[in-house]
Amino acid sequence: MRALILAAGRGKRLANHHNQPKCLLEFGGHSLLERHLLILSRLGVQDIAIAVGYQAEQVEQALDRLAFLPRPQTVYNADFNAGSIVSLWSLRDQLRAGGEILLMDADVLYDYRLGQRLLQSPHSNCFLLDRDFEPGEEPVKLCLRKGLLVEFRKQIPAELHYDTIGESVGFFRFAEEMASRLADRCQHYLDQAHQEAPHEEAVRDLLLATPERFGIEDITGLPWIEIDFPEDIQQANNSILPYLQSLEPSAPNANI
């Protein structure tokens, strides 16, 4: 199992509140980056590649200080102001290297059990879905009809019929073949000069082409938050951090 982490973006909506990559924001004495590495290590995932871009040297320095072994590989995306499709494309060699893939956004504060659900899922191509979310244009939504995924996007067509809707956490699991197809799909977007596209569009294309090959794990009730806005930082500290499982190896289960 290989983990790919997207950490190249600038985080423009937090520009007035920090001048570092979002993955270096700290919660409870640990950066988001360190939390990713601790959780992945606990899950037994040691083959890790990180797409870096904005203030990449700060991420490199943080990795040096953390001294995780084996040291995660970093891949530099010079075009980090473009859409995240470019960051995912920069990891194309890792997507095509064989084996299963975990694809993760770096700017998420989350409980260990989310990663555990993803790894233990019977679905080799898997999304995480949270039914408890605030409606609006910002969440990337997952829609199901009769147990089958029918949409994955921020904007849901008004005519779409579905019986279940939730927010995507931004973590995915892909089988070897699907990971390779994802790299090809990213290449297609760049060949068509669509560098501004979010990486979710490439994932969506694969989903809609073969929906029967994808499944979900419902993680409703488990604590997590994506850090996009200043208010997310406050909510993360006040409403998410207190309910996370400890990162210490011998920690007991959280009581939620």
Accessible surface in RSA format (square Angstrom, percent):
REM  Atomic radii and reference values for relative SASA: ProtOr
REM  Chains: A
REM  Algorithm: Lee & Richards
REM  Probe-radius: 1.40
REM  Slices: 20
REM RES _ NUM      All-atoms   Total-Side   Main-Chain    Non-polar    All polar
REM                ABS   REL    ABS   REL    ABS   REL    ABS   REL    ABS   REL
RES MET A   1    81.75  42.3  26.03  17.2  55.72 132.7  27.32  23.2  54.44  72.1
RES ARG A   2    35.55  14.9  35.22  18.0   0.33   0.8   3.08   4.2  32.47  19.7
RES ALA A   3     0.00   0.0   0.00   0.0   0.00   0.0   0.00   0.0   0.00   0.0
RES LEU A   4     0.00   0.0   0.00   0.0   0.00   0.0   0.00   0.0   0.00   0.0
RES ILE A   5     0.06   0.0   0.06   0.0   0.00   0.0   0.06   0.0   0.00   0.0
RES LEU A   6    16.98   9.5   8.63   6.2   8.35  21.0   8.98   6.3   7.99  21.5
RES ALA A   7     9.92   9.1   0.00   0.0   9.91  22.6   7.74  10.9   2.17   5.8
RES ALA A   8     2.22   2.0   0.30   0.5   1.92   4.4   0.30   0.4   1.92   5.1
RES GLY A   9    42.77  52.7   0.00   N/A  42.77  52.7  29.34  80.5  13.43  30.1
RES ARG A  10   101.60  42.7  93.47  47.6   8.13  19.4   9.70  13.3  91.90  55.7
RES GLY A  11    15.35  18.9   0.00   N/A  15.35  18.9   9.06  24.9   6.29  14.1
RES LYS A  12   134.83  65.8 118.25  72.6  16.59  39.5  74.33  66.9  60.50  64.4
RES ARG A  13   115.13  48.3  93.53  47.7  21.60  51.4  53.24  72.8  61.88  37.5
RES LEU A  14     0.26   0.1   0.19   0.1   0.07   0.2   0.19   0.1   0.07   0.2
RES ALA A  15    64.97  59.7  40.71  62.8  24.26  55.2  45.45  64.0  19.52  51.7
RES ASN A  16   149.45 103.1 112.03 108.3  37.42  90.1  27.56  66.3 121.88 117.8
RES HIS A  17   113.11  61.8  77.00  53.5  36.11  92.4  48.68  50.2  64.43  75.0
RES HIS A  18    25.78  14.1   8.25   5.7  17.53  44.9  19.41  20.0   6.37   7.4
RES ASN A  19   116.68  80.5 113.53 109.7   3.14   7.6  33.30  80.1  83.38  80.6
RES GLN A  20    50.44  28.2  50.44  36.9   0.00   0.0   4.71  10.0  45.73  34.7
RES PRO A  21     1.14   0.8   1.14   1.0   0.00   0.0   1.14   0.9   0.00   0.0
RES LYS A  22    30.22  14.7  27.80  17.1   2.42   5.8  16.99  15.3  13.23  14.1
RES CYS A  23     2.13   1.6   0.78   0.9   1.35   3.2   0.75   1.9   1.38   1.5
RES LEU A  24    18.13  10.1  13.18   9.4   4.95  12.4  13.18   9.3   4.95  13.3
RES LEU A  25    16.44   9.2  16.44  11.8   0.00   0.0  16.44  11.5   0.00   0.0
RES GLU A  26   117.29  67.3  92.31  69.8  24.98  59.5  24.95  48.3  92.34  75.4
RES PHE A  27     2.28   1.1   0.98   0.6   1.30   3.4   2.28   1.4   0.00   0.0
RES GLY A  28    51.88  64.0   0.00   N/A  51.88  64.0  26.53  72.8  25.35  56.8
RES GLY A  29    59.73  73.7   0.00   N/A  59.73  73.7  30.82  84.6  28.91  64.7
RES HIS A  30    50.54  27.6  50.32  35.0   0.22   0.6  30.96  31.9  19.59  22.8
RES SER A  31    12.27  10.4  11.28  15.0   1.00   2.3   8.08  17.2   4.19   5.9
RES LEU A  32     0.68   0.4   0.17   0.1   0.51   1.3   0.24   0.2   0.44   1.2
RES LEU A  33     0.11   0.1   0.11   0.1   0.00   0.0   0.11   0.1   0.00   0.0
RES GLU A  34    34.09  19.6  34.09  25.8   0.00   0.0   0.08   0.2  34.01  27.8
RES ARG A  35    17.02   7.1  17.02   8.7   0.00   0.0   4.68   6.4  12.34   7.5
RES HIS A  36     0.05   0.0   0.05   0.0   0.00   0.0   0.05   0.1   0.00   0.0
RES LEU A  37     1.29   0.7   0.50   0.4   0.79   2.0   0.50   0.4   0.79   2.1
RES LEU A  38    47.24  26.3  42.77  30.6   4.47  11.2  43.01  30.2   4.23  11.4
RES ILE A  39     2.17   1.2   2.17   1.6   0.00   0.0   2.17   1.6   0.00   0.0
RES LEU A  40     0.10   0.1   0.10   0.1   0.00   0.0   0.10   0.1   0.00   0.0
RES SER A  41    55.30  46.7  42.48  56.7  12.82  29.5   9.91  21.1  45.39  63.6
RES ARG A  42    84.83  35.6  51.83  26.4  33.00  78.6  36.45  49.8  48.38  29.3
RES LEU A  43    28.56  15.9   6.59   4.7  21.97  55.2  11.26   7.9  17.30  46.6
RES GLY A  44    60.42  74.5   0.00   N/A  60.42  74.5  31.36  86.1  29.05  65.1
RES VAL A  45     3.31   2.2   1.75   1.6   1.56   3.8   2.68   2.3   0.63   1.7
RES GLN A  46   106.00  59.3  97.31  71.1   8.70  20.7  22.78  48.5  83.23  63.1
RES ASP A  47    73.73  51.6  65.71  65.4   8.02  19.0  27.81  65.5  45.92  45.8
RES ILE A  48    14.67   8.3   9.90   7.4   4.76  11.5   9.90   7.1   4.76  12.9
RES ALA A  49     1.23   1.1   1.23   1.9   0.00   0.0   1.23   1.7   0.00   0.0
RES ILE A  50     0.00   0.0   0.00   0.0   0.00   0.0   0.00   0.0   0.00   0.0
RES ALA A  51     0.00   0.0   0.00   0.0   0.00   0.0   0.00   0.0   0.00   0.0
RES VAL A  52     1.98   1.3   1.98   1.8   0.00   0.0   1.98   1.7   0.00   0.0
RES GLY A  53     2.55   3.1   0.00   N/A   2.55   3.1   0.00   0.0   2.55   5.7
RES TYR A  54    27.89  13.0  27.66  15.7   0.23   0.6   9.84   7.4  18.05  22.3
RES GLN A  55    57.91  32.4  48.49  35.4   9.41  22.4   3.83   8.2  54.07  41.0
RES ALA A  56    13.31  12.2  12.27  18.9   1.04   2.4  12.27  17.3   1.04   2.8
RES GLU A  57    93.47  53.7  88.71  67.1   4.76  11.3  53.67 103.8  39.80  32.5
RES GLN A  58    50.59  28.3  49.28  36.0   1.30   3.1  17.56  37.4  33.03  25.0
RES VAL A  59     0.07   0.0   0.07   0.1   0.00   0.0   0.07   0.1   0.00   0.0
RES GLU A  60    52.88  30.4  52.88  40.0   0.00   0.0  31.84  61.6  21.04  17.2
RES GLN A  61    94.62  52.9  93.23  68.1   1.39   3.3  29.31  62.4  65.31  49.5
RES ALA A  62     6.37   5.9   5.60   8.6   0.78   1.8   6.29   8.9   0.08   0.2
RES LEU A  63     2.15   1.2   0.73   0.5   1.42   3.6   0.73   0.5   1.42   3.8
RES ASP A  64    90.07  63.1  69.64  69.3  20.44  48.3  30.35  71.4  59.73  59.6
RES ARG A  65   175.73  73.8 142.22  72.5  33.51  79.8  79.98 109.3  95.76  58.0
RES LEU A  66    47.43  26.4  27.03  19.3  20.40  51.3  29.21  20.5  18.22  49.0
RES ALA A  67    68.08  62.6  47.05  72.6  21.03  47.8  55.21  77.8  12.87  34.1
RES PHE A  68    42.87  21.4  37.57  23.3   5.29  13.8  41.79  25.3   1.08   3.1
RES LEU A  69   153.76  85.6 127.40  91.1  26.36  66.3 127.87  89.8  25.89  69.7
RES PRO A  70    77.47  56.5  67.49  61.5   9.98  36.3  72.86  60.2   4.62  28.7
RES ARG A  71    97.48  40.9  75.41  38.4  22.07  52.6  53.44  73.0  44.04  26.7
RES PRO A  72     4.27   3.1   1.50   1.4   2.76  10.0   2.78   2.3   1.48   9.2
RES GLN A  73    93.75  52.4  84.88  62.0   8.87  21.1  39.14  83.3  54.61  41.4
RES THR A  74    34.49  24.5  12.47  12.6  22.02  52.5   0.41   0.5  34.09  51.5
RES VAL A  75    28.05  18.5  25.00  22.6   3.06   7.4  28.05  24.4   0.00   0.0
RES TYR A  76   127.10  59.3 102.11  58.1  24.98  65.0  75.31  56.6  51.79  63.8
RES ASN A  77     6.25   4.3   3.62   3.5   2.63   6.3   2.63   6.3   3.62   3.5
RES ALA A  78    77.82  71.6  54.10  83.5  23.72  54.0  54.33  76.5  23.49  62.2
RES ASP A  79    71.07  49.8  65.73  65.4   5.34  12.6  26.51  62.4  44.56  44.4
RES PHE A  80    40.84  20.4  32.41  20.1   8.42  21.9  33.26  20.2   7.58  21.7
RES ASN A  81    86.71  59.8  62.05  60.0  24.66  59.4  25.96  62.5  60.74  58.7
RES ALA A  82    31.98  29.4   7.34  11.3  24.64  56.0  18.05  25.4  13.93  36.9
RES GLY A  83    13.93  17.2   0.00   N/A  13.93  17.2  11.74  32.2   2.19   4.9
RES SER A  84    39.00  33.0  29.99  40.0   9.00  20.7  30.35  64.6   8.65  12.1
RES ILE A  85     0.00   0.0   0.00   0.0   0.00   0.0   0.00   0.0   0.00   0.0
RES VAL A  86     8.31   5.5   8.31   7.5   0.00   0.0   8.31   7.2   0.00   0.0
RES SER A  87     7.08   6.0   7.08   9.4   0.00   0.0   1.49   3.2   5.58   7.8
RES LEU A  88     0.00   0.0   0.00   0.0   0.00   0.0   0.00   0.0   0.00   0.0
RES TRP A  89    59.57  23.9  59.57  28.8   0.00   0.0  59.57  31.8   0.00   0.0
RES SER A  90    15.18  12.8   7.03   9.4   8.15  18.8   7.79  16.6   7.39  10.4
RES LEU A  91     0.00   0.0   0.00   0.0   0.00   0.0   0.00   0.0   0.00   0.0
RES ARG A  92    67.66  28.4  67.66  34.5   0.00   0.0   2.75   3.8  64.90  39.3
RES ASP A  93   100.66  70.5  92.90  92.5   7.76  18.4  26.56  62.5  74.10  73.9
RES GLN A  94    20.19  11.3  18.89  13.8   1.31   3.1   8.11  17.3  12.08   9.2
RES LEU A  95     1.89   1.1   0.00   0.0   1.89   4.8   0.00   0.0   1.89   5.1
RES ARG A  96   103.55  43.5  75.91  38.7  27.64  65.8  37.84  51.7  65.71  39.8
RES ALA A  97    64.97  59.7  25.40  39.2  39.57  90.0  37.39  52.7  27.58  73.1
RES GLY A  98    19.62  24.2   0.00   N/A  19.62  24.2  16.12  44.2   3.50   7.8
RES GLY A  99    35.00  43.2   0.00   N/A  35.00  43.2  31.12  85.4   3.88   8.7
RES GLU A 100    55.13  31.6  52.15  39.5   2.97   7.1  22.41  43.4  32.71  26.7
RES ILE A 101     0.28   0.2   0.28   0.2   0.00   0.0   0.28   0.2   0.00   0.0
RES LEU A 102     1.15   0.6   1.15   0.8   0.00   0.0   1.15   0.8   0.00   0.0
RES LEU A 103     0.74   0.4   0.74   0.5   0.00   0.0   0.74   0.5   0.00   0.0
RES MET A 104     1.56   0.8   1.50   1.0   0.06   0.2   1.56   1.3   0.00   0.0
RES ASP A 105    16.59  11.6  16.48  16.4   0.10   0.2   5.87  13.8  10.72  10.7
RES ALA A 106     4.02   3.7   3.27   5.0   0.75   1.7   3.27   4.6   0.75   2.0
RES ASP A 107    17.71  12.4  17.35  17.3   0.35   0.8   6.62  15.6  11.08  11.1
RES VAL A 108     1.52   1.0   0.00   0.0   1.52   3.7   0.00   0.0   1.52   4.1
RES LEU A 109     0.66   0.4   0.05   0.0   0.61   1.5   0.66   0.5   0.00   0.0
RES TYR A 110     5.22   2.4   1.39   0.8   3.83  10.0   1.39   1.0   3.83   4.7
RES ASP A 111     0.80   0.6   0.00   0.0   0.80   1.9   0.80   1.9   0.00   0.0
RES TYR A 112    25.84  12.1  23.93  13.6   1.91   5.0   6.31   4.7  19.53  24.1
RES ARG A 113    39.10  16.4  39.09  19.9   0.01   0.0  24.29  33.2  14.80   9.0
RES LEU A 114     0.00   0.0   0.00   0.0   0.00   0.0   0.00   0.0   0.00   0.0
RES GLY A 115     1.32   1.6   0.00   N/A   1.32   1.6   1.32   3.6   0.00   0.0
RES GLN A 116    53.33  29.8  53.21  38.9   0.12   0.3   4.62   9.8  48.71  36.9
RES ARG A 117    95.20  40.0  92.36  47.1   2.84   6.8  24.71  33.8  70.49  42.7
RES LEU A 118     0.40   0.2   0.40   0.3   0.00   0.0   0.40   0.3   0.00   0.0
RES LEU A 119    41.28  23.0  24.52  17.5  16.76  42.1  24.53  17.2  16.75  45.1
RES GLN A 120   132.12  73.9 101.81  74.4  30.31  72.2  42.84  91.2  89.28  67.7
RES SER A 121     8.47   7.2   0.00   0.0   8.47  19.5   2.55   5.4   5.93   8.3
RES PRO A 122   118.30  86.2  78.08  71.2  40.22 146.2  90.48  74.7  27.82 172.9
RES HIS A 123    71.84  39.3  67.27  46.8   4.57  11.7  41.23  42.5  30.61  35.6
RES SER A 124    48.69  41.1  44.91  59.9   3.78   8.7  22.86  48.7  25.83  36.2
RES ASN A 125     3.38   2.3   3.23   3.1   0.16   0.4   0.00   0.0   3.38   3.3
RES CYS A 126     1.01   0.8   0.00   0.0   1.01   2.4   0.00   0.0   1.01   1.1
RES PHE A 127     0.90   0.4   0.90   0.6   0.00   0.0   0.90   0.5   0.00   0.0
RES LEU A 128     0.02   0.0   0.00   0.0   0.02   0.1   0.00   0.0   0.02   0.1
RES LEU A 129     0.44   0.2   0.44   0.3   0.00   0.0   0.44   0.3   0.00   0.0
RES ASP A 130    11.14   7.8  11.14  11.1   0.00   0.0   0.12   0.3  11.02  11.0
RES ARG A 131   125.80  52.8 107.35  54.7  18.45  43.9  28.61  39.1  97.19  58.9
RES ASP A 132   113.09  79.2  94.70  94.3  18.39  43.5  19.54  46.0  93.55  93.3
RES PHE A 133    38.43  19.2  14.00   8.7  24.43  63.6  22.66  13.7  15.77  45.1
RES GLU A 134   140.21  80.5 134.93 102.1   5.28  12.6  54.94 106.3  85.27  69.6
RES PRO A 135   120.10  87.5  98.55  89.8  21.55  78.3  99.03  81.8  21.07 131.0
RES GLY A 136    41.09  50.7   0.00   N/A  41.09  50.7  33.85  92.9   7.24  16.2
RES GLU A 137   130.11  74.7 121.38  91.8   8.73  20.8  42.16  81.5  87.95  71.8
RES GLU A 138    64.00  36.7  58.19  44.0   5.82  13.8  38.71  74.9  25.30  20.7
RES PRO A 139    16.56  12.1  13.61  12.4   2.94  10.7  16.56  13.7   0.00   0.0
RES VAL A 140    24.54  16.2  22.53  20.4   2.02   4.9  22.53  19.6   2.02   5.5
RES LYS A 141    17.55   8.6  17.55  10.8   0.00   0.0  16.95  15.3   0.60   0.6
RES LEU A 142     0.00   0.0   0.00   0.0   0.00   0.0   0.00   0.0   0.00   0.0
RES CYS A 143     0.00   0.0   0.00   0.0   0.00   0.0   0.00   0.0   0.00   0.0
RES LEU A 144    11.20   6.2  11.20   8.0   0.00   0.0  11.20   7.9   0.00   0.0
RES ARG A 145    98.03  41.2  95.11  48.5   2.92   7.0  25.57  34.9  72.46  43.9
RES LYS A 146   192.19  93.8 154.41  94.7  37.78  89.9 111.01  99.9  81.18  86.5
RES GLY A 147    65.39  80.6   0.00   N/A  65.39  80.6  33.35  91.5  32.04  71.8
RES LEU A 148    73.21  40.8  72.67  52.0   0.54   1.3  73.21  51.4   0.00   0.0
RES LEU A 149     2.62   1.5   1.18   0.8   1.44   3.6   1.18   0.8   1.44   3.9
RES VAL A 150    23.36  15.4  12.49  11.3  10.87  26.2  15.19  13.2   8.17  22.2
RES GLU A 151     5.09   2.9   5.09   3.9   0.00   0.0   0.00   0.0   5.09   4.2
RES PHE A 152     0.56   0.3   0.00   0.0   0.56   1.5   0.00   0.0   0.56   1.6
RES ARG A 153    86.31  36.2  84.23  42.9   2.09   5.0  16.35  22.3  69.97  42.4
RES LYS A 154    82.31  40.2  77.92  47.8   4.38  10.4  46.86  42.2  35.45  37.8
RES GLN A 155   108.18  60.5 104.11  76.1   4.07   9.7  56.97 121.3  51.21  38.8
RES ILE A 156    40.33  23.0  15.11  11.3  25.22  60.8  15.57  11.2  24.76  67.2
RES PRO A 157    50.26  36.6  35.81  32.6  14.45  52.5  47.21  39.0   3.05  19.0
RES ALA A 158   110.29 101.4  66.77 103.0  43.52  99.0  77.67 109.4  32.62  86.4
RES GLU A 159   133.28  76.5 117.45  88.9  15.83  37.7  76.52 148.0  56.76  46.3
RES LEU A 160    39.49  22.0  24.35  17.4  15.14  38.1  28.63  20.1  10.86  29.2
RES HIS A 161   137.06  74.9 132.64  92.2   4.42  11.3  89.18  91.9  47.88  55.7
RES TYR A 162    89.41  41.7  60.09  34.2  29.32  76.3  26.92  20.2  62.49  77.0
RES ASP A 163    93.18  65.3  56.16  55.9  37.02  87.5  48.09 113.2  45.09  45.0
RES THR A 164    44.58  31.7  39.18  39.7   5.40  12.9  21.21  28.5  23.37  35.3
RES ILE A 165    49.50  28.2  42.63  31.8   6.88  16.6  42.63  30.7   6.88  18.7
RES GLY A 166     0.00   0.0   0.00   N/A   0.00   0.0   0.00   0.0   0.00   0.0
RES GLU A 167    29.95  17.2  29.95  22.7   0.00   0.0   0.04   0.1  29.91  24.4
RES SER A 168     8.18   6.9   1.50   2.0   6.68  15.4   0.65   1.4   7.54  10.6
RES VAL A 169     1.92   1.3   0.00   0.0   1.92   4.6   0.06   0.0   1.87   5.1
RES GLY A 170     7.98   9.8   0.00   N/A   7.98   9.8   7.64  21.0   0.34   0.8
RES PHE A 171     0.14   0.1   0.03   0.0   0.11   0.3   0.03   0.0   0.11   0.3
RES PHE A 172     1.15   0.6   1.15   0.7   0.00   0.0   1.15   0.7   0.00   0.0
RES ARG A 173    23.77  10.0  23.76  12.1   0.01   0.0   0.00   0.0  23.77  14.4
RES PHE A 174     1.24   0.6   1.24   0.8   0.00   0.0   1.24   0.7   0.00   0.0
RES ALA A 175    20.55  18.9  20.55  31.7   0.00   0.0  20.55  28.9   0.00   0.0
RES GLU A 176    97.22  55.8  94.27  71.3   2.94   7.0  27.08  52.4  70.14  57.3
RES GLU A 177    98.16  56.4  90.39  68.4   7.78  18.5  45.07  87.2  53.09  43.3
RES MET A 178     0.00   0.0   0.00   0.0   0.00   0.0   0.00   0.0   0.00   0.0
RES ALA A 179     0.05   0.0   0.05   0.1   0.00   0.0   0.05   0.1   0.00   0.0
RES SER A 180    39.28  33.2  39.28  52.4   0.00   0.0  16.90  36.0  22.39  31.4
RES ARG A 181    66.18  27.8  63.61  32.4   2.58   6.1  30.49  41.7  35.69  21.6
RES LEU A 182     0.00   0.0   0.00   0.0   0.00   0.0   0.00   0.0   0.00   0.0
RES ALA A 183     0.06   0.1   0.00   0.0   0.06   0.1   0.00   0.0   0.06   0.2
RES ASP A 184    76.10  53.3  68.75  68.4   7.35  17.4  28.57  67.2  47.53  47.4
RES ARG A 185    77.93  32.7  76.12  38.8   1.80   4.3  13.73  18.8  64.20  38.9
RES CYS A 186     0.00   0.0   0.00   0.0   0.00   0.0   0.00   0.0   0.00   0.0
RES GLN A 187    57.96  32.4  57.96  42.4   0.00   0.0  26.04  55.4  31.93  24.2
RES HIS A 188    73.59  40.2  70.33  48.9   3.26   8.3  40.09  41.3  33.49  39.0
RES TYR A 189    26.65  12.4  26.58  15.1   0.07   0.2  16.52  12.4  10.13  12.5
RES LEU A 190    29.02  16.2  18.47  13.2  10.54  26.5  18.72  13.1  10.29  27.7
RES ASP A 191    99.33  69.6  64.01  63.7  35.32  83.5  25.92  61.0  73.42  73.2
RES GLN A 192    95.30  53.3  80.51  58.8  14.79  35.2  10.47  22.3  84.83  64.3
RES ALA A 193    70.00  64.4  55.12  85.1  14.88  33.8  55.39  78.0  14.61  38.7
RES HIS A 194    82.86  45.3  82.86  57.6   0.00   0.0  54.19  55.8  28.67  33.4
RES GLN A 195    65.34  36.5  65.31  47.7   0.03   0.1  17.97  38.2  47.38  35.9
RES GLU A 196   120.12  69.0 101.98  77.2  18.14  43.2  70.03 135.5  50.09  40.9
RES ALA A 197     9.79   9.0   7.06  10.9   2.73   6.2   9.79  13.8   0.00   0.0
RES PRO A 198    64.16  46.8  62.61  57.1   1.54   5.6  64.16  53.0   0.00   0.0
RES HIS A 199     6.72   3.7   6.72   4.7   0.00   0.0   6.44   6.6   0.28   0.3
RES GLU A 200    31.49  18.1  31.42  23.8   0.08   0.2   9.71  18.8  21.78  17.8
RES GLU A 201    25.45  14.6  25.45  19.3   0.00   0.0  11.15  21.6  14.30  11.7
RES ALA A 202     0.00   0.0   0.00   0.0   0.00   0.0   0.00   0.0   0.00   0.0
RES VAL A 203     0.00   0.0   0.00   0.0   0.00   0.0   0.00   0.0   0.00   0.0
RES ARG A 204    33.20  13.9  33.20  16.9   0.00   0.0   0.03   0.0  33.17  20.1
RES ASP A 205    31.72  22.2  22.95  22.8   8.77  20.7  10.20  24.0  21.52  21.5
RES LEU A 206     7.38   4.1   7.38   5.3   0.00   0.0   7.38   5.2   0.00   0.0
RES LEU A 207     0.00   0.0   0.00   0.0   0.00   0.0   0.00   0.0   0.00   0.0
RES LEU A 208    70.98  39.5  49.28  35.3  21.70  54.6  50.34  35.4  20.65  55.6
RES ALA A 209    69.07  63.5  32.57  50.3  36.49  83.0  44.03  62.0  25.03  66.3
RES THR A 210    26.15  18.6  26.15  26.5   0.00   0.0  26.15  35.1   0.00   0.0
RES PRO A 211    30.65  22.3  30.65  27.9   0.00   0.0  30.65  25.3   0.00   0.0
RES GLU A 212   121.92  70.0  93.33  70.6  28.60  68.1  58.25 112.7  63.68  52.0
RES ARG A 213    87.56  36.8  70.38  35.9  17.18  40.9  36.43  49.8  51.13  31.0
RES PHE A 214    14.84   7.4   0.07   0.0  14.77  38.4   1.68   1.0  13.16  37.7
RES GLY A 215     8.11  10.0   0.00   N/A   8.11  10.0   8.11  22.3   0.00   0.0
RES ILE A 216    37.59  21.4  28.05  20.9   9.54  23.0  28.05  20.2   9.54  25.9
RES GLU A 217    32.95  18.9  31.85  24.1   1.09   2.6   1.69   3.3  31.26  25.5
RES ASP A 218    53.48  37.5  37.46  37.3  16.02  37.9  24.62  57.9  28.86  28.8
RES ILE A 219     0.09   0.0   0.00   0.0   0.09   0.2   0.09   0.1   0.00   0.0
RES THR A 220    45.11  32.1  20.81  21.1  24.31  57.9  20.81  27.9  24.31  36.7
RES GLY A 221    63.15  77.9   0.00   N/A  63.15  77.9  41.02 112.6  22.13  49.6
RES LEU A 222    21.32  11.9  14.98  10.7   6.34  15.9  15.19  10.7   6.13  16.5
RES PRO A 223    12.14   8.9   5.29   4.8   6.85  24.9  12.14  10.0   0.00   0.0
RES TRP A 224    25.51  10.2  13.25   6.4  12.26  28.8  11.59   6.2  13.92  22.6
RES ILE A 225    17.31   9.8  14.79  11.0   2.51   6.1  17.31  12.5   0.00   0.0
RES GLU A 226    56.39  32.4  50.06  37.9   6.34  15.1   6.59  12.7  49.80  40.7
RES ILE A 227     0.00   0.0   0.00   0.0   0.00   0.0   0.00   0.0   0.00   0.0
RES ASP A 228    12.22   8.6  10.43  10.4   1.79   4.2   0.97   2.3  11.25  11.2
RES PHE A 229    60.56  30.3  60.56  37.5   0.00   0.0  60.56  36.7   0.00   0.0
RES PRO A 230    42.05  30.6  34.52  31.5   7.53  27.4  35.33  29.2   6.72  41.8
RES GLU A 231   111.18  63.8 103.86  78.6   7.31  17.4  58.10 112.4  53.08  43.3
RES ASP A 232    19.76  13.8  19.76  19.7   0.00   0.0   0.02   0.0  19.74  19.7
RES ILE A 233    41.44  23.6  41.44  30.9   0.00   0.0  41.44  29.8   0.00   0.0
RES GLN A 234   118.70  66.4 113.08  82.6   5.63  13.4  33.93  72.2  84.77  64.3
RES GLN A 235    82.96  46.4  78.45  57.3   4.51  10.7  19.53  41.6  63.43  48.1
RES ALA A 236     0.00   0.0   0.00   0.0   0.00   0.0   0.00   0.0   0.00   0.0
RES ASN A 237    59.09  40.7  49.42  47.8   9.67  23.3  16.62  40.0  42.47  41.1
RES ASN A 238    92.52  63.8  72.04  69.6  20.49  49.3  23.77  57.2  68.76  66.5
RES SER A 239    56.64  47.9  45.46  60.7  11.18  25.8  20.62  43.9  36.02  50.5
RES ILE A 240    16.77   9.5  16.77  12.5   0.00   0.0  16.77  12.1   0.00   0.0
RES LEU A 241    40.86  22.8  33.59  24.0   7.26  18.3  33.59  23.6   7.26  19.5
RES PRO A 242    86.66  63.2  46.22  42.1  40.44 147.0  58.88  48.6  27.78 172.7
RES TYR A 243   109.09  50.9 106.56  60.6   2.53   6.6  60.84  45.7  48.25  59.5
RES LEU A 244    20.66  11.5   4.79   3.4  15.87  39.9   4.79   3.4  15.87  42.7
RES GLN A 245    11.32   6.3   5.14   3.8   6.18  14.7   2.26   4.8   9.06   6.9
RES SER A 246    52.31  44.2  37.25  49.7  15.06  34.7  37.28  79.4  15.02  21.0
RES LEU A 247    26.64  14.8  12.38   8.9  14.26  35.9  12.70   8.9  13.94  37.5
RES GLU A 248   105.16  60.4 104.78  79.3   0.38   0.9  39.24  75.9  65.92  53.8
RES PRO A 249   119.36  87.0  95.20  86.8  24.16  87.8  97.27  80.3  22.09 137.3
RES SER A 250   107.80  91.1  75.55 100.8  32.25  74.3  54.90 116.9  52.89  74.1
RES ALA A 251    20.73  19.1   3.31   5.1  17.42  39.6   7.36  10.4  13.38  35.4
RES PRO A 252   116.00  84.5  99.44  90.6  16.56  60.2 111.01  91.7   4.99  31.0
RES ASN A 253   120.16  82.9  98.67  95.3  21.49  51.8  20.05  48.2 100.11  96.8
RES ALA A 254    25.08  23.1   5.90   9.1  19.18  43.6  16.25  22.9   8.83  23.4
RES ASN A 255   148.93 102.7 114.03 110.2  34.90  84.0  47.17 113.5 101.77  98.4
RES ILE A 256    89.38  50.9  29.13  21.7  60.25 145.2  63.84  46.0  25.54  69.3
END  Absolute sums over single chains surface
CHAIN  1 A    11599.1       9078.6       2520.5       5692.2       5906.9
END  Absolute sums over all chains
TOTAL         11599.1       9078.6       2520.5       5692.2       5906.9
